[in-house]
Amino acid sequence: MAGHSKWANIKHRKARQDNKRGKIWTKIIREITAAARIGKSADPAANPRLRLAWDKALGANMPKDTMERAAKRGIGAGEGEQFEDVLYEGYGPGGVAVLAYCMTDNRTRTVADVRHAFTKHGGNLGTDGSVAYLFSKLGVLYYPPGVADEDALMEAALEAGAEDVQTDEEGAVEVLTTPEEYVSVKDALVAAGFEPEASEVAMRAAVNVPVEGDTAIKLVKMIDMLEDLDDVQEVFHNAEIPEEAYA
């Protein structure tokens, strides 16, 4: 559908995150610290969860010394820095399925903030399992239209162990991997000269729902409000949002 390309959605989301870099860094630092504590290692090569957080930090242009300090703090973290992972599920405007992945030291505060963001914009918080079944966890590497030889990229990606390579109607390419193979596939593609414009381990829906007009605008505002919450690390949804809703 015109105006609903996956690449357009990724491009707009990336631009909005760049405008919130200070807040994004704070969230990533929390993730690095927790990953180092849980994995009992400040070395990303020896700690898979930390490597994912490290990769995210590099993508956000975080200085390496900031990353290293956060990891070392995780190794020495005391009881005052015990964050837990929580996944909240719900429905946004238009019945869009939404997942809010959080890291929190106070579930009561976090669920109240998340519920308020949903209800303020016409959504509602669901129960555990209400929408998560619609999503699969995948590694995704994004290449905008025209930046890579599609055949060469596909060959390199499949040789590196990717699950699939998809091209949209505008020529943007997505390389899909399992979460476990994400790092090795990305490293292999970068080494082969295929640096992705953006990459992540994300929750991806099998089927997306187009939203239009006021519904799309309300959904974007709800996602922004969720992403602005200190305890929310990432927000995933199954909507196809037109570019004008981001204006």
N, C-alpha and C positions, 0 to 999 in steps of 0.2 A: 504493500500500500504506500502510495506517495507520502513522503513526509514522516514515515515511520521506520526508516532504516535503522538497523542495530547500530551501525557506526555513528549515525547522528546522535543517538541516545548516549553512546559512550563518550563522544566528543563533548557534548554539553555537560555530562556528569564530571568529566575530567576538568573542564574549565571551571566549573563551580567549586570543585575540590581545591583547585589551585588558588582560588580566591579565599579559601578558608585554611590556608597552609598552616597557620599557627595552631589552629584547633586540630587539624589532621595530625600534625607532629605530636601533639600531646597524646592523642589516642594511640599512635604507633609506639611511642615511648612506653606507654602502659602495657602494650602488647609485647614488646621486646622484654620488658622487665618480668612479666608473668611467664613468658616462654622460657626465659633463662632459669627462673625459679622452679618451674614445673619439670623442665628437662634436666635440671641440675648441671647445666653447662652454659658458659658464656661464649662458646665456640659454635658458630652457625654450621660449620662443617660436621659437627658431632651432635647437633640438636635440630631435627627436622622442623619442629614447630618454630624455633628461633630463626631458621633459614628462611621460612616463609615471611616472618615479620621483618627480617633483614632485607629481603627482596622488596617488600612494600616500602620500607624506609628509603631504599636507594631510588625507587620510582618516584618518591616524593622529594627527592633532592635533599635528604637529611644529611648533615655532615657526619662523617664516619666516627669522629670522636664522640659525638652525641649518642650515636648508636652503641658504641662500646661502653660508655658510662652507664647507659640504661641496662645493658646486659650484666655488667658487673654488679650493679645495684640489685639486680634480681637474684644473683647468687648469694648476696649477703642480706636479702630481704628478711625482715623479722615479721612478727605477727601483724604489725600495722599495715602491711602491704599484701594482704591475702585477698586477691580478686578471684572471683569465680565466673565461669562462662554461663550465660543464660541466653536462651533463644525465645523471643516472643513472636507469636504468630497472630495475624489478624487480617482484616479486610479494609481496603481503602475505598475511596469514592469509586462508584461504578462496579463494585464487587471485586476489585483487583486484589490478588493475594499478595501479602506483604510479610516479609521476615525481617525482624530487627535483632541482630546479633549484638549482645551486650557483654561487657566485662564490668562487674560491680562488686563493691564491698558492702552493699546495702540493698537487698532485693526490694524491700518495701518502698524505698525512695525511687528506685529505677522503674518498677512496674507502674507506680503512680504517674511518673513523668511520661512514660511510653503511652499509657492509656489516655492521658490528656492530649497528647499529640494526635492520636487516632481520632478521638471524639471531636476535637476542635475543628477538624476538617472533613467531617462526615463519614469517618470510618469507625470501626469498632475492633477492640482487642478480642481475639479468639482464644480457644482452649488449646492445650498442647495437642499437636497432631492435626489441627483443623485445616492447615494449608501446607504444612511442610512436605506432605506426600507428593505435592505437585512439582517439587524441585529435586534436582540432583546436584551433588557437589562435583564441580569440574574445574580443571585448570584451563584458562582461556588466554590466548595470546591474540592481540588485535593488530591488524595491518590495514591502514586506510587505503582507499582506492588508488591504484596506480603506482604504489611505492615498491612493489615487488613483482617479479616474474612468477605468476601464479603456479605454473607447472613446476618450476624449480623449487618454489617454496613447498608445494605439496609433496614433492619427492623427498626433500630434506626432512620435512616434518614426519612423514610416515616412517622414514628410515630411522629417525631419532626415537620413535616409539609413540607418536601421537595416536590418539584414538580416531580422530576424524579431522578433515579440513573442509570448511564451508565457505562459500562465496555468495554474497548477497547480490541483488540486482544492480547495485552501483559499483560493484567490483571490490568492495571491502572483503578482507579475508579473515576468518577466525580459525585458529588452530586449537583443537580441543584435546585435552589430556585427562588422565585420571589424576586425582590430587597427588598420588604418590609419585607419578612420573613428571609432574609439572616442572620441577626444578631442572631435572636432567634434560628434558625436551627443550626448555628455554635456553639452557646453557649451550646445547648443541646447535640450536638455530642461530643464536648470537655468534657463535664461533664460525658458522657457515656464512655470516654476513647478513642474516635476517633479524635485525633488531626490531622488536615489536614497538608500536607506538604506545601501547598500554598492555598490561598483563596482570592477571590476578587468579587466585583460587576463589571461585564464586559459586553461589547457589543459583542454578539456571533452571528455569521452568521449561517443560517439554512443549507447552503451548502458551503463547502470549495473547493478551487481550488488548485490542485497540481501544484507546480512550480519546475523546474529542472535547473541544470547547471548554466550558466551565469545569467539567469533570476532570479533564486533564490538568487544568490550572490548579484546582484544589488538591489533586494528587501530588503535583510538584511541590506545593506549599507544605503538605504533610510530610513528604520525604525530607524536605529541607529542615523542618522542625525536628524530626527524629534525628537527622544527622548532626544537628547542632547540640543535641544532648550529650553531656560529658561521658555518660556511661554507654552510649551506643557507639559501637565500633563500625558496623556496616549495616546497610539496609539493602535488601534484595526484593524484587517484585516481578510480576509477570505482565506488566503493562507495556504496550507500544505507545510511546508518547510523541505527539507531533512537535516539531521544532518550535512552533509559535507559542507553545505552552511554557517554554523556558524564558520567554522575553521578560 
